[in-house]
């Protein structure tokens, strides 16, 4: 059964989350549930909290510096990349490796996963999180439910075929979701992940501007949205990582940000 989130922390939203502002723009759509990462952690089932605490204690006693970060204590921010893999992804992975940082990759199927299975394997092998951004970037709220389900399930199948793993996170194109999309996500075992920081890197190739936009918006428990398909984005990543570290942030995947909670299928997570 899905975990229960307290009424004070769970909010029901109606409408459309836009890529530009994540603001509600439409009314009359079916509602869906949204929670913030900090609230998800606070509402994690006692068994999951106990298991994480025990693991952390064991890692600490064994001197394991590679154990999972605890975002209940650390000043965390999740780094995410949409719409790849692309010709830029290997360079991005090199940068993340050099900086000992991990990210969540919301990948497209058509012309991306299907054409670059080696990059998908590398993303997984180097400890990053595999996630779903639909097969062909159709707006899920504007197509029939069966089509929306295919858009998501095809990515699930392809990633599983390449890596042996099935994503548990998805990001709806342009952040547009509703009750129907949430139900489909729940059926497929996918939690929805929105964001709080966007560099709008789809409208500029200026790496310095991309860096500034990210740093200006980032706060604890934020979720940063970037795209590894655009020319100016990957060159901005070293500066972003350097400054985030200087400001005391730990860069994590979305699942690490939520832990000890586990992503709940159908739920939308947004800082």
C-alpha positions in Angstrom: 0.0 0.0 0.0 1.2 3.5 -0.7 2.4 5.4 2.4 0.1 7.9 4.0 1.2 11.6 4.0 -0.3 13.8 6.7 -3.2 16.0 5.7 -1.2 19.1 6.7 1.6 18.2 4.3 -0.3 16.7 1.4 -1.8 19.3 -0.9 -4.2 18.7 -3.8 -3.5 20.8 -6.9 -5.8 21.5 -9.8 -4.6 22.6 -13.2 -1.5 22.9 -15.2 2.1 23.3 -14.2 4.0 25.3 -16.8 7.7 24.9 -17.6 8.3 28.6 -17.2 6.7 29.1 -13.8 5.2 25.9 -12.4 2.2 28.1 -11.8 -1.4 26.8 -11.9 -2.8 28.0 -15.1 -6.0 26.0 -15.7 -8.9 24.9 -13.6 -11.4 22.2 -13.9 -8.8 19.4 -14.4 -8.8 16.3 -12.1 -6.7 17.0 -9.0 -3.5 15.2 -8.0 -1.3 15.0 -4.9 1.8 17.0 -4.5 4.4 17.0 -1.7 7.7 18.6 -1.0 10.9 16.6 -0.5 11.3 17.7 3.2 7.7 16.7 3.9 8.1 13.4 2.2 11.1 12.7 4.4 9.2 13.8 7.5 6.3 11.5 6.7 8.5 8.4 5.8 7.2 5.2 7.3 8.9 4.3 10.6 10.3 1.1 9.1 12.1 3.0 6.3 13.5 5.6 8.8 14.8 2.8 11.0 16.4 1.0 8.1 18.2 4.1 6.8 19.4 5.0 10.3 20.7 1.5 10.8 22.5 1.5 7.4 24.0 4.9 8.1 25.2 3.8 11.5 26.8 0.7 10.0 28.5 2.7 7.3 29.8 5.1 9.9 31.1 2.4 12.1 32.8 0.7 9.1 34.4 3.9 8.0 32.4 3.8 4.7 32.6 7.4 3.3 30.7 6.2 0.3 27.4 5.7 2.1 24.3 7.5 1.1 24.0 11.1 2.1 21.3 11.9 4.7 19.4 15.0 3.5 17.6 15.2 6.8 21.0 16.5 8.0 22.9 17.7 4.9 22.0 20.8 2.9 21.0 18.9 -0.3 19.9 19.9 -3.7 19.0 17.5 -6.5 20.5 17.9 -9.9 18.5 16.7 -12.9 18.9 16.6 -16.6 16.1 16.3 -19.2 15.7 15.1 -22.7 19.0 13.2 -23.3 21.1 11.2 -23.7 22.7 13.3 -26.4 26.1 13.9 -28.0 26.9 16.0 -24.9 26.1 13.4 -22.3 29.5 11.7 -22.2 31.2 15.0 -21.5 28.6 15.7 -18.8 29.3 12.3 -17.2 33.0 13.1 -17.2 32.4 16.4 -15.4 30.1 14.7 -12.8 32.7 12.0 -12.2 35.5 14.6 -11.8 33.3 16.4 -9.2 32.1 13.2 -7.5 28.5 14.3 -8.0 25.5 12.3 -9.0 22.4 13.4 -10.9 19.0 12.1 -12.1 18.6 11.7 -15.9 15.0 12.1 -17.2 15.6 10.5 -20.6 13.6 10.6 -23.8 13.1 7.5 -25.9 12.9 8.4 -29.5 16.2 9.6 -31.0 17.8 9.4 -27.5 17.6 6.2 -25.5 16.9 4.3 -28.7 20.0 5.8 -30.4 22.4 6.0 -27.5 22.1 2.8 -25.4 25.8 3.0 -24.5 25.2 6.4 -22.8 22.3 4.9 -20.9 24.5 2.1 -19.7 27.2 4.5 -18.6 24.7 6.7 -16.7 23.6 3.7 -14.7 27.1 2.2 -14.3 28.4 5.5 -12.8 25.8 5.6 -10.1 23.4 8.1 -11.6 19.6 7.7 -11.5 17.7 6.5 -14.6 14.3 8.3 -15.0 11.6 8.6 -17.6 10.7 11.7 -19.7 8.4 9.9 -22.2 9.1 8.4 -25.5 8.6 11.4 -27.8 7.9 14.4 -25.5 4.2 14.5 -26.1 2.3 16.6 -23.6 0.6 14.0 -21.6 -2.4 16.1 -20.6 -3.2 16.7 -24.3 -3.3 13.1 -25.5 -5.6 10.1 -24.9 -4.8 8.1 -21.7 -3.8 5.0 -23.8 -1.3 7.2 -25.7 0.0 8.7 -22.5 0.5 5.2 -21.0 2.4 4.1 -24.2 4.6 7.2 -24.0 5.8 6.2 -20.5 5.7 2.4 -20.8 7.9 2.4 -23.9 10.7 4.1 -22.0 10.3 1.7 -19.1 10.6 -1.2 -21.4 13.6 0.2 -23.3 15.6 1.2 -20.2 14.9 -2.2 -18.6 16.1 -4.0 -21.8 19.3 -1.9 -21.8 20.2 -1.9 -18.1 18.0 -4.5 -16.4 16.5 -1.7 -14.3 13.1 -0.1 -14.5 12.8 3.7 -13.7 10.7 4.7 -10.7 10.6 8.4 -11.5 9.2 10.3 -14.4 9.0 14.0 -15.4 6.0 15.0 -17.5 7.0 17.2 -20.5 6.7 20.9 -19.6 5.7 19.8 -16.1 2.1 19.3 -17.3 0.2 16.7 -15.3 -3.3 16.1 -14.0 -5.3 13.4 -12.2 -5.3 11.1 -15.2 -1.5 11.3 -15.7 -1.1 10.7 -12.0 -3.2 7.5 -12.2 -1.3 6.3 -15.2 2.0 7.0 -13.4 0.8 5.1 -10.4 -0.2 2.1 -12.5 3.3 2.1 -14.0 5.1 2.5 -10.7 6.3 6.0 -11.5 6.5 9.0 -9.1 6.3 12.4 -10.8 9.2 14.9 -10.3 8.7 18.6 -10.9 11.3 21.3 -10.1 12.1 24.5 -8.3 15.1 25.8 -10.3 15.2 26.3 -14.1 17.9 28.0 -16.1 15.7 28.1 -19.2 18.7 26.7 -21.0 16.4 26.0 -24.0 16.4 29.7 -24.8 20.1 30.6 -24.4 23.6 29.3 -25.2 25.2 31.6 -22.6 26.8 29.3 -20.1 27.5 32.2 -17.6 23.8 33.2 -17.7 22.8 29.5 -17.2 25.1 29.3 -14.2 23.8 32.6 -12.7 20.2 31.6 -13.1 20.8 28.3 -11.3 22.7 29.8 -8.4 20.2 32.6 -8.0 17.3 30.2 -7.5 18.9 27.3 -5.6 17.8 26.7 -2.0 18.0 23.7 0.3 15.9 20.8 -0.9 15.6 22.3 -4.4 15.4 20.4 -7.6 17.4 21.8 -10.5 16.2 21.3 -14.0 18.8 21.4 -16.9 19.0 19.8 -20.3 22.1 18.0 -21.5 20.9 18.5 -25.1 21.6 22.2 -25.3 25.0 23.7 -26.3 25.4 26.1 -23.4 24.4 23.7 -20.6 27.2 21.2 -20.1 29.9 23.9 -20.1 28.0 25.6 -17.2 28.0 22.5 -15.0 31.6 22.7 -13.6 31.0 26.3 -12.4 27.6 25.3 -10.9 29.0 22.4 -9.0 32.0 24.4 -7.7 29.8 27.2 -6.4 27.2 24.9 -4.9 29.9 23.1 -3.0 31.3 26.4 -1.9 27.9 27.4 -0.5 27.7 24.2 1.5 25.3 22.2 -0.8 25.5 18.4 -1.3 24.4 17.5 -4.8 22.3 14.4 -4.9 19.8 12.4 -7.0 16.1 12.8 -6.5 15.8 9.5 -4.7 18.6 10.5 -2.3 16.8 13.8 -1.7 13.6 12.0 -0.7 15.3 9.3 1.5 14.3 7.8 3.9 11.0 8.1 2.0 10.7 6.1 -1.1 9.1 7.7 -4.2 5.4 7.0 -4.2 3.9 6.1 -7.6 1.6 8.7 -8.8 2.7 11.3 -6.3 4.1 14.6 -7.7 7.2 15.9 -5.9 7.9 19.6 -6.0 9.9 21.8 -3.6 
